């Protein structure tokens, strides 16, 4: 590749200031260099909404599957999230059909009861920690409920999930790749045990299993790994989203009051909270051919990283993008990605977040910050390590 001009904006996704508030630097990128080469990350950064959507929709020119460029893919990574259309159609359709066959209203009600019970137990405490005490156990229970499986022990699972999530930043730190691969293999063995033991028809995996009993080995491999991705990705994304939502509400008493007093705002309000500070920060594609993007020549084989958070604050697409507008509709944000590679559990995540807001509204006191939070030092997933809050007056 020819020498490219340096990015005019210093962007380090792991910088402490960026972890705390990435939006000023993302705004600078979107304004000064909307498509720019980032030498440390060895990729193009894309920040405008229209350009991001182009990359996510144009499967001919932007590949998710590295094998289209002659690269190998580790066995543990062969899931629906690697396949590009039309090759992913059979697996994705299988899982989406199974998802829509579930009693999502019942799942939402069970999540509400779980959250309400936990909040009732936490409310008398002067300080409690969102991630450990609420977000992680609620996310684990909800995703296990959806799949129809018994969840693994919370402490053991938190370590496995954390290792996999950190390995998503392997491009920034190669030392994270191998532990992530081993953690994926561990989770794959757990998922395989679920398929072997799950003889009931209830649950998403029961639905999938009943319809793939005679699947050929290649399809069976993709099904197993997709179930793994759905469990891990659903858990980590939902836990991160719960933390981000509760942080914003704790720091924004006006929004919290509005959601408490005006229940009709909760569905659009949850969508807006995800747009405003979503859990998934970006995704990467490979240029499958020489292509022009945002007026910039991108060469075949180049990595192209779409920054969802930058796109979600693009004033060309969102009116008053830096304001939290609970009634915003339509709201075609990229908080969970977009299109065929978006998070498979987006519908469930939205329902659980509505259940969270419903349960919080039933508490007599408002949620308030109770100490300095600590962001998780990860680039792909925007999440908290610690978020102390209180429901005390």
C-alpha positions in Angstrom: 0.0 0.0 0.0 1.2 3.5 -0.8 2.0 5.8 2.1 -1.2 7.5 3.2 -1.6 10.9 4.9 -1.7 10.7 8.7 -5.1 10.9 10.4 -5.5 14.6 11.3 -7.3 13.7 14.6 -5.6 11.6 17.3 -7.9 8.7 17.9 -7.0 6.1 20.5 -10.1 4.1 21.5 -8.4 2.9 24.7 -7.3 6.4 25.8 -8.8 7.1 29.3 -10.5 10.3 28.1 -12.0 8.5 25.0 -13.3 5.7 27.1 -15.0 8.2 29.4 -16.5 10.2 26.6 -15.7 9.2 23.0 -18.0 11.7 21.3 -15.8 14.8 21.0 -13.1 12.9 19.2 -15.6 11.1 17.1 -17.2 14.4 16.1 -13.8 15.7 15.2 -13.1 12.7 13.0 -16.5 12.9 11.3 -16.1 16.6 10.6 -12.4 16.7 9.6 -11.7 13.2 8.2 -14.9 11.2 7.7 -13.0 8.4 5.9 -9.4 8.3 7.1 -6.5 5.8 7.4 -5.6 5.0 11.0 -2.0 3.7 11.0 -2.0 2.2 14.5 -5.1 0.2 13.8 -4.1 -0.5 10.1 -7.6 0.3 8.8 -9.9 2.9 7.4 -12.1 4.6 9.9 -15.6 5.5 8.7 -17.7 7.9 10.7 -20.5 9.4 8.6 -23.9 7.6 8.8 -24.3 7.3 5.1 -20.8 5.9 4.5 -21.3 3.4 7.4 -24.5 2.2 5.9 -22.9 1.8 2.5 -20.2 -0.5 4.0 -22.8 -2.5 6.0 -25.1 -2.9 3.0 -22.7 -3.3 0.1 -21.7 -7.0 0.5 -20.2 -7.1 -3.0 -17.5 -4.6 -2.1 -17.2 -5.0 1.6 -16.7 -8.6 3.0 -17.3 -9.9 6.4 -15.9 -13.3 5.4 -12.0 -13.1 5.2 -12.0 -16.2 3.0 -13.2 -14.1 0.1 -9.8 -12.5 0.3 -7.9 -15.7 0.6 -7.5 -15.6 4.4 -8.1 -18.5 6.8 -10.8 -18.4 9.5 -10.2 -20.3 12.8 -12.6 -23.2 13.4 -14.1 -21.5 16.4 -15.0 -18.4 14.4 -17.1 -20.2 11.8 -20.6 -18.8 12.5 -23.3 -16.9 10.8 -21.5 -13.7 11.6 -18.6 -14.6 9.3 -20.8 -15.6 6.3 -21.8 -13.0 3.8 -25.1 -13.1 1.9 -26.3 -15.2 0.2 -24.3 -17.9 1.9 -25.5 -17.0 5.4 -29.2 -17.2 4.4 -29.9 -20.7 5.6 -28.3 -20.4 9.0 -29.6 -16.9 9.7 -33.1 -17.8 8.6 -33.0 -20.8 10.9 -32.1 -18.8 14.0 -34.4 -15.8 13.2 -37.3 -18.2 12.6 -36.6 -19.8 16.0 -36.3 -16.4 17.6 -39.7 -15.2 16.4 -41.3 -18.6 17.5 -40.5 -17.8 21.1 -42.9 -16.3 23.6 -41.0 -12.9 23.8 -43.8 -11.3 25.8 -43.5 -14.0 28.4 -39.7 -13.7 28.4 -40.0 -9.9 28.9 -42.4 -10.4 31.8 -40.0 -12.9 33.5 -37.2 -10.5 33.0 -39.3 -7.7 34.6 -40.0 -9.9 37.6 -36.3 -10.8 37.9 -35.2 -7.2 37.7 -37.9 -6.0 40.1 -36.9 -8.6 42.6 -33.2 -7.7 42.4 -34.0 -3.9 42.7 -36.1 -4.5 45.8 -33.2 -6.3 47.4 -30.7 -3.7 46.3 -32.7 -0.6 47.2 -32.1 -0.7 51.0 -28.3 -0.7 50.4 -26.6 2.7 50.6 -24.4 1.8 47.5 -24.6 -1.1 45.0 -22.7 -2.0 41.9 -24.7 -2.1 38.6 -22.6 -4.6 36.6 -22.1 -7.2 39.3 -25.4 -6.9 41.1 -27.8 -6.4 38.2 -26.6 -6.1 34.7 -24.6 -9.4 34.4 -27.0 -11.7 36.3 -30.0 -10.3 34.5 -28.3 -10.6 31.1 -27.2 -14.2 31.8 -30.7 -15.2 33.0 -32.5 -13.6 30.1 -30.2 -15.1 27.4 -30.4 -18.6 29.0 -34.2 -18.2 29.2 -34.3 -17.3 25.5 -32.2 -20.3 24.5 -34.0 -22.6 26.8 -30.9 -23.8 28.7 -29.6 -23.8 32.3 -27.1 -21.0 32.6 -23.5 -21.8 33.7 -22.3 -20.6 37.1 -22.2 -16.8 37.1 -18.6 -16.4 38.3 -17.2 -19.0 35.8 -19.2 -17.5 33.0 -18.2 -13.9 33.7 -14.5 -14.9 33.2 -15.1 -16.8 30.0 -17.2 -14.0 28.6 -14.8 -11.3 29.6 -11.9 -13.2 27.8 -13.9 -13.5 24.6 -15.0 -9.9 24.7 -11.5 -8.6 25.2 -10.3 -10.8 22.3 -12.5 -8.7 20.0 -9.7 -6.1 20.4 -7.1 -8.5 19.1 -6.1 -6.1 16.4 -4.9 -3.7 19.1 -3.3 -6.3 21.3 -2.3 -9.7 19.8 -1.8 -11.1 23.3 -5.6 -11.2 23.6 -6.2 -13.5 20.6 -5.1 -16.9 21.9 -6.9 -16.6 25.3 -10.0 -15.6 23.3 -9.7 -18.6 21.0 -9.4 -21.0 24.0 -12.4 -19.4 25.7 -14.4 -19.8 22.5 -13.5 -23.5 22.4 -14.6 -23.8 26.1 -17.9 -22.1 25.3 -18.4 -24.2 22.1 -18.1 -27.4 24.3 -20.7 -26.0 26.6 -23.1 -25.2 23.7 -22.5 -28.7 22.2 -23.5 -30.2 25.6 -26.7 -28.2 25.4 -27.6 -29.6 22.0 -26.9 -33.1 23.2 -28.9 -32.7 26.4 -31.7 -30.5 25.1 -34.6 -32.9 24.3 -37.4 -30.4 25.0 -39.1 -28.4 22.3 -39.2 -25.2 24.3 -36.5 -22.5 23.9 -34.7 -21.3 20.9 -32.1 -24.0 20.8 -34.8 -26.7 21.2 -36.5 -25.2 18.1 -33.2 -25.2 16.2 -32.3 -28.7 17.3 -35.7 -30.1 16.2 -35.2 -28.7 12.7 -31.6 -29.7 12.2 -31.5 -33.3 13.5 -30.2 -34.5 10.1 -28.0 -31.5 9.3 -24.8 -32.2 7.3 -21.6 -31.7 9.3 -20.8 -28.4 7.7 -24.2 -26.9 8.5 -24.1 -28.5 12.0 -20.7 -26.7 12.6 -22.2 -23.3 11.7 -25.2 -23.9 13.8 -23.1 -24.8 16.9 -20.9 -21.8 16.6 -23.9 -19.5 15.8 -25.5 -20.6 19.0 -22.3 -19.8 20.8 -22.2 -16.4 19.3 -25.8 -15.7 20.1 -25.3 -16.7 23.8 -22.0 -14.8 24.3 -22.9 -11.9 22.1 -26.4 -11.6 23.5 -25.1 -11.7 27.1 -22.2 -9.2 26.7 -24.2 -6.8 24.6 -27.2 -6.8 26.9 -25.0 -6.5 30.1 -23.2 -3.6 28.5 -26.4 -1.9 27.4 -28.0 -2.3 30.9 -25.0 -0.6 32.4 -24.9 2.3 29.8 -28.7 2.9 30.2 -28.6 3.0 34.0 -25.6 5.3 33.9 -27.4 7.7 31.6 -30.5 7.7 33.7 -28.6 8.1 37.0 -26.9 11.2 35.6 -30.1 12.5 33.9 -32.9 12.9 36.5 -35.1 14.7 34.0 -35.1 11.7 31.6 -35.5 9.3 34.5 -38.5 11.3 35.7 -40.0 11.4 32.2 -39.8 7.7 31.8 -41.3 7.2 35.2 -44.3 9.5 34.6 -44.9 8.9 30.9 -44.9 5.1 30.2 -45.7 5.7 26.6 -42.1 7.1 26.2 -40.4 3.9 27.3 -40.2 2.0 24.0 -38.9 4.9 22.0 -36.9 6.1 25.0 -35.0 2.8 25.3 -34.2 3.0 21.5 -32.9 6.5 22.0 -30.8 5.6 25.0 -29.1 2.9 22.9 -28.5 5.4 20.1 -27.1 8.0 22.5 -24.6 5.7 24.1 -24.7 2.2 22.7 -22.9 -0.9 23.7 -21.3 -1.9 20.3 -18.8 0.7 19.1 -18.0 -0.6 15.7 -17.3 -3.5 13.3 -14.8 -4.2 10.5 -15.1 -5.3 6.9 -12.5 -6.1 4.2 -12.6 -4.3 0.9 -13.4 -7.1 -1.5 -12.4 -4.9 -4.5 -11.0 -1.5 -5.2 -13.7 0.9 -4.2 -14.3 4.6 -3.6 -15.9 5.4 -0.2 -16.7 8.9 0.8 -14.5 10.2 -2.0 -11.5 8.2 -0.8 -9.9 5.3 -2.8 -9.9 2.1 -0.8 -7.9 -0.8 -2.1 -8.9 -4.4 -2.2 -7.9 -6.1 1.0 -7.9 -3.0 3.2 -9.7 -3.2 6.5 -12.6 -0.8 6.9 -13.9 -0.1 10.4 -17.3 1.4 10.8 -17.7 3.4 14.0 -21.3 3.1 15.0 -21.1 5.7 17.8 -19.9 8.3 15.4 -22.7 7.5 12.9 -25.2 7.6 15.7 -24.3 11.3 16.4 -24.2 12.3 12.7 -26.3 15.6 12.3 -26.8 14.7 8.6 -29.1 11.9 9.8 -30.2 12.7 13.3 -31.7 16.1 14.2 -30.0 17.4 17.4 -27.8 14.3 17.6 -26.2 15.3 20.9 -29.5 15.6 22.7 -31.3 12.7 24.4 -34.8 12.9 22.9 -36.8 10.1 24.4 -39.6 10.6 21.8 -37.3 10.3 18.8 -39.0 8.3 16.0 -38.0 7.0 13.6 -34.7 6.1 15.1 -32.6 4.1 12.6 -29.5 4.0 14.8 -26.6 1.5 14.6 -26.5 0.7 18.3 -26.6 -3.1 17.6 -25.1 -2.9 14.1 -27.3 -3.2 11.0 -28.6 -5.6 8.5 -27.6 -9.3 8.1 -24.7 -9.0 10.6 -26.6 -7.1 13.3 -26.9 -8.7 16.7 -29.3 -11.7 16.4 -30.8 -10.8 19.8 -31.6 -7.2 19.1 -35.3 -7.7 19.6 -34.8 -9.4 22.9 -32.3 -6.8 24.1 -34.8 -4.1 23.5 -37.5 -5.9 25.4 -35.2 -6.5 28.4 -34.3 -2.9 28.5 -38.0 -1.9 28.5 -38.5 -4.3 31.4 -35.6 -2.6 33.1 -37.1 0.8 32.7 -40.5 -0.5 33.8 -39.0 -2.0 37.0 -36.9 1.0 37.8 -40.0 3.2 37.5 -41.7 1.2 40.2 -39.0 2.0 42.7 -40.0 4.7 45.2 -36.7 6.6 44.9 -34.7 7.8 41.9 -31.5 6.1 40.8 -28.4 8.3 41.5 -24.7 8.0 41.1 -22.9 6.9 44.2 -19.2 7.1 43.3 -16.8 7.3 40.3 -17.6 4.7 37.6 -14.9 2.7 35.8 -15.1 2.0 32.1 -13.9 -1.3 30.8 -10.8 -0.8 28.8 -12.1 -2.3 25.5 -12.5 -0.8 22.1 -15.2 -2.9 20.5 -17.7 -3.0 23.4 -18.5 0.1 25.4 -19.2 -1.2 28.9 -18.5 -0.6 32.5 -16.3 -2.5 34.9 -17.8 -0.8 37.9 -20.8 1.5 38.2 -21.7 2.4 41.8 -25.3 3.7 42.3 -27.9 4.1 44.9 -31.7 4.2 45.2 -31.6 5.9 48.6 -32.9 9.4 49.0 
